[in-house]
Amino acid sequence: MIKGALFLLGTVATIAAGAGTYETELLRGIDIYNFRSKCWGKQNVDVYALQMEKAKRECMQMEPAFDFPGHGDGPQNPFLRPNNNPFEKLTKGGDFSDLQSLWRTKRDASEGLIDVDEDDFYEYLQQVNDHRHFKQNAMGNLTCCLQKIGQLTEEMEVNMEYYTTALTAEEAEYGFTFDIEGSAAKDPEWRAKIATAYQDCHDLAESWPATSLNRSPISRMFGRQMIFFKCADRTERRVCTEAQLLENLETFYGSETDEETAERIASIGLPEDKYDAAAISTAVLHNAQSEEEKFVERFLWNIDGDSSM
């Protein structure tokens, strides 16, 4: 019994010590699952999770289908001399016989505060190569999974059919369904709204200046996709939140028909979109609260992440 209690205490202590890592990620994952279940429907989220798991198992067994370009492989200034830096060649898998000349050049240049030798420099170059290998494998696995579940095309471009026409179609595609009771995705108006927002994200990514993307190998290759996915993630959170705010308002204050809702919105002067109107209405109600009301609400809902006074 005592051993069991000590083991339990040790487990609790371990979890508490790692509260910023494992526990935080675990709770965050649960929050995201529940949030998306309310947005898209639990059945759809489970289908998506199963697709990801199958894709991971398949893709983790494969080698990356691409190699990152080096820093000198992008658009070059024609007025600059070619880059013959031996360090650049070594980090791209060049001949390590160049190490001696590179080390001599480095030692001749200056002396640092830390005394390092040629072996230390060799180890650093190996670490650079390991880091490059990790990035290539990580991005290779990610892009493979995104292709398997349909979010990227075979050319590694964003599959906008997945984010637009598949959402506005009468029949759901990619294994999903739109008739889940209680989900925001059941409303065609909501699906059209988020599809339009996804298209805006794609337009933003495509119009992003190429000069800023060409500054690193990863952004040169995947910069526009990265911009789109970051924008799409924020879009999902915003539009899903608006849907839940509308549902909460209808739960507390009653629901109306679409015609009655549109008439009431117009009479108050709120946006025509009922989801935008719900977000503004909630903000108005929140701002009308006293500081004491907000304090009590934050404590009872643990909004600040703890229940400390």
C-alpha positions in Angstrom: 0.0 0.0 0.0 2.8 2.4 0.9 4.7 1.5 -2.2 1.6 2.2 -4.2 1.2 5.6 -2.5 4.8 6.5 -3.1 4.5 5.4 -6.8 1.4 7.6 -7.2 3.1 10.6 -5.5 6.1 10.1 -7.8 3.8 10.0 -10.8 2.1 13.2 -9.7 5.4 14.9 -9.1 6.7 13.8 -12.5 3.5 15.2 -14.2 3.8 18.4 -12.2 7.5 18.8 -13.2 6.6 18.3 -16.8 3.5 20.5 -16.7 5.0 22.8 -19.3 5.6 19.9 -21.8 3.7 16.7 -21.8 0.7 17.7 -19.6 0.3 21.0 -21.5 0.4 19.3 -24.9 -2.0 16.6 -23.6 -4.6 19.1 -22.3 -4.1 21.3 -25.4 -4.8 18.2 -27.6 -8.0 17.5 -25.7 -9.1 21.1 -26.0 -8.5 21.1 -29.8 -10.3 17.7 -30.2 -13.4 19.0 -28.4 -13.3 22.3 -30.1 -13.1 20.8 -33.5 -15.7 18.2 -32.6 -18.2 21.0 -31.9 -17.2 22.7 -35.1 -17.1 19.8 -37.6 -18.8 17.1 -35.7 -17.1 14.3 -33.6 -17.5 11.8 -36.4 -15.6 14.0 -38.9 -12.8 14.7 -36.4 -12.5 10.9 -35.7 -12.3 10.3 -39.5 -9.6 13.0 -39.8 -7.6 11.5 -36.9 -7.8 8.1 -38.4 -6.7 9.4 -41.8 -3.7 11.1 -40.2 -2.7 8.0 -38.2 -2.8 5.8 -41.4 -0.8 8.5 -43.3 1.8 8.7 -40.5 2.3 4.9 -40.4 2.9 4.8 -44.2 4.9 8.0 -44.6 7.3 7.3 -41.7 8.6 4.3 -43.6 9.5 6.4 -46.7 12.4 8.5 -47.6 11.8 12.2 -48.3 10.9 12.8 -52.0 12.9 16.0 -52.2 16.0 17.8 -51.0 16.3 21.3 -49.6 18.1 23.7 -51.9 21.2 25.3 -50.3 21.3 29.0 -49.4 23.1 29.7 -52.6 20.7 27.8 -54.9 18.1 30.6 -55.1 18.0 33.7 -57.3 21.4 35.3 -57.2 22.6 38.8 -57.7 24.5 38.7 -61.1 26.9 41.4 -59.9 28.2 39.3 -57.0 31.1 36.8 -57.2 30.3 33.1 -57.0 30.2 31.7 -53.5 33.2 29.5 -53.0 32.9 29.3 -49.2 34.1 25.9 -48.1 31.7 25.9 -45.1 28.8 26.1 -47.5 30.1 23.1 -49.4 30.6 21.1 -46.3 27.1 21.7 -44.9 25.8 20.5 -48.2 27.7 17.2 -48.0 30.9 18.3 -49.5 34.4 16.9 -49.1 35.6 17.1 -45.5 39.2 17.4 -46.8 38.4 21.1 -47.1 38.1 21.2 -43.3 41.8 22.0 -42.8 41.8 25.1 -45.0 38.5 26.3 -43.5 39.8 25.8 -39.9 43.1 27.6 -40.7 41.2 30.5 -42.2 38.9 30.7 -39.1 41.9 30.5 -36.7 43.8 33.3 -38.6 40.8 35.5 -38.4 40.3 35.9 -34.6 40.5 34.2 -31.3 37.2 33.6 -29.4 36.5 33.5 -25.6 36.1 29.7 -25.8 39.1 27.6 -26.6 38.1 25.2 -29.4 40.1 22.9 -31.5 39.7 21.3 -34.9 37.8 18.4 -33.5 35.2 20.7 -32.0 34.7 22.4 -35.3 34.4 19.0 -37.0 31.7 18.0 -34.5 29.9 21.3 -35.2 29.8 20.6 -38.9 28.4 17.1 -38.2 25.7 18.7 -36.0 24.8 21.1 -38.9 24.4 18.1 -41.2 22.3 16.3 -38.6 20.1 19.3 -38.2 19.7 19.5 -41.9 18.8 15.8 -42.1 16.2 16.2 -39.4 14.5 19.1 -41.1 14.4 17.2 -44.4 13.0 14.1 -42.8 10.4 16.2 -40.8 9.2 18.1 -43.8 9.3 15.0 -45.9 7.0 13.1 -43.5 4.7 16.1 -43.1 4.2 16.8 -46.8 3.7 13.1 -47.4 0.9 13.0 -44.7 -0.7 16.1 -46.1 -0.7 14.5 -49.6 -2.2 11.3 -48.3 -5.1 13.0 -46.5 -5.7 15.3 -49.5 -4.6 18.7 -48.2 -1.6 18.9 -50.6 -1.5 17.9 -54.3 1.1 15.6 -55.8 3.0 18.7 -56.8 3.0 19.7 -53.1 0.7 22.7 -53.7 -2.3 23.4 -51.5 -5.3 21.4 -52.7 -7.9 24.2 -52.7 -10.6 21.8 -53.8 -10.3 20.3 -50.3 -10.8 23.7 -48.7 -13.4 25.2 -50.9 -15.5 23.2 -53.4 -15.5 20.1 -51.1 -17.0 22.2 -48.3 -19.7 23.9 -50.4 -20.8 20.7 -52.3 -24.1 19.2 -51.4 -22.5 15.8 -50.7 -19.5 15.7 -48.4 -16.2 14.3 -49.8 -12.9 12.9 -48.4 -14.9 10.5 -46.1 -16.6 13.3 -44.2 -20.3 14.0 -43.6 -22.3 17.3 -43.1 -25.4 16.0 -41.4 -24.0 15.7 -37.8 -26.5 17.2 -35.4 -25.1 20.0 -33.3 -22.1 20.7 -35.5 -21.4 24.1 -37.2 -20.6 22.2 -40.4 -24.3 21.2 -40.8 -25.1 24.8 -41.8 -24.4 25.4 -45.5 -24.0 29.1 -44.8 -21.3 28.4 -42.3 -19.5 26.1 -44.7 -19.6 28.7 -47.4 -18.2 31.3 -45.0 -15.2 29.3 -44.0 -14.6 28.2 -47.6 -14.5 31.9 -48.6 -12.1 32.6 -45.7 -9.8 29.7 -46.8 -9.7 31.1 -50.3 -8.7 34.5 -48.9 -5.8 32.7 -47.1 -4.7 31.1 -50.4 -4.9 34.5 -52.2 -2.8 36.0 -49.4 -0.2 33.2 -49.7 0.0 33.5 -53.5 0.5 37.3 -53.3 3.2 37.1 -50.7 6.5 38.8 -51.9 8.9 36.3 -53.3 11.9 38.3 -52.0 11.0 37.5 -48.4 10.5 33.8 -49.2 13.8 33.4 -50.9 15.8 34.2 -47.8 15.9 30.6 -46.5 15.8 27.1 -48.2 12.6 26.0 -46.4 10.6 29.2 -47.1 11.8 29.2 -50.7 10.3 25.7 -51.1 7.3 25.7 -48.8 6.9 29.4 -47.9 3.5 29.9 -49.5 2.1 26.6 -48.1 3.3 27.6 -44.6 1.6 31.0 -44.9 -1.6 29.3 -46.1 -1.7 26.7 -43.3 -1.0 29.3 -40.6 -3.8 31.5 -42.0 -6.1 28.5 -42.3 -5.6 27.5 -38.7 -6.4 31.0 -37.5 -9.4 31.1 -39.8 -10.8 27.8 -38.5 -10.4 29.0 -34.9 -12.2 32.3 -35.6 -15.1 30.9 -37.7 -15.6 28.0 -35.4 -15.6 30.3 -32.4 -18.3 32.5 -34.0 -20.5 29.4 -34.6 -20.2 28.4 -30.9 -20.9 32.0 -29.8 -24.1 32.0 -31.9 -25.2 28.7 -30.3 -24.5 30.0 -26.8 -26.5 33.1 -27.4 -29.4 31.0 -28.7 -29.2 28.7 -25.7 -29.4 31.5 -23.2 -31.7 34.0 -25.0 -33.6 31.7 -27.3 -33.5 30.9 -31.0 -35.4 32.3 -34.0 -36.0 31.4 -37.6 -33.5 32.6 -40.1 -36.0 35.2 -41.3 -36.6 36.5 -37.7 -32.9 36.5 -37.0 -32.1 38.5 -40.2 -34.9 41.0 -39.3 -33.6 41.5 -35.8 -30.0 41.9 -36.9 -31.1 44.5 -39.4 -33.1 46.4 -36.8 -30.2 46.6 -34.4 -27.6 47.5 -37.1 -25.4 44.4 -36.7 -23.6 42.8 -39.7 -25.9 40.8 -42.0 -23.8 37.6 -41.4 -25.4 36.0 -38.3 -22.0 34.6 -37.2 -20.3 38.0 -37.3 -23.3 39.4 -35.5 -23.0 36.8 -32.8 -19.3 37.7 -32.2 -20.1 41.4 -31.9 -23.1 40.7 -29.6 -20.9 38.7 -27.3 -18.3 41.4 -27.2 -21.0 44.0 -26.3 -22.3 41.8 -23.5 -18.8 41.2 -22.2 -17.9 44.9 -22.2 -21.1 45.7 -20.3 -20.0 43.5 -17.4 -18.6 45.1 -14.3 -15.0 44.3 -13.3 -16.4 42.3 -10.4 -18.5 40.2 -12.7 -15.5 39.5 -14.9 -13.4 38.5 -11.9 -16.0 36.0 -10.8 -16.4 34.6 -14.3 -12.6 34.2 -14.8 -12.3 32.3 -11.5 -15.3 30.0 -12.1 -14.3 29.2 -15.7 -10.6 29.1 -14.9 -10.0 31.4 -17.9 -6.5 32.5 -16.7 -5.3 28.9 -16.5 -5.4 28.5 -12.7 -7.8 29.3 -9.9 -5.5 31.5 -7.9 -6.9 34.5 -6.2 
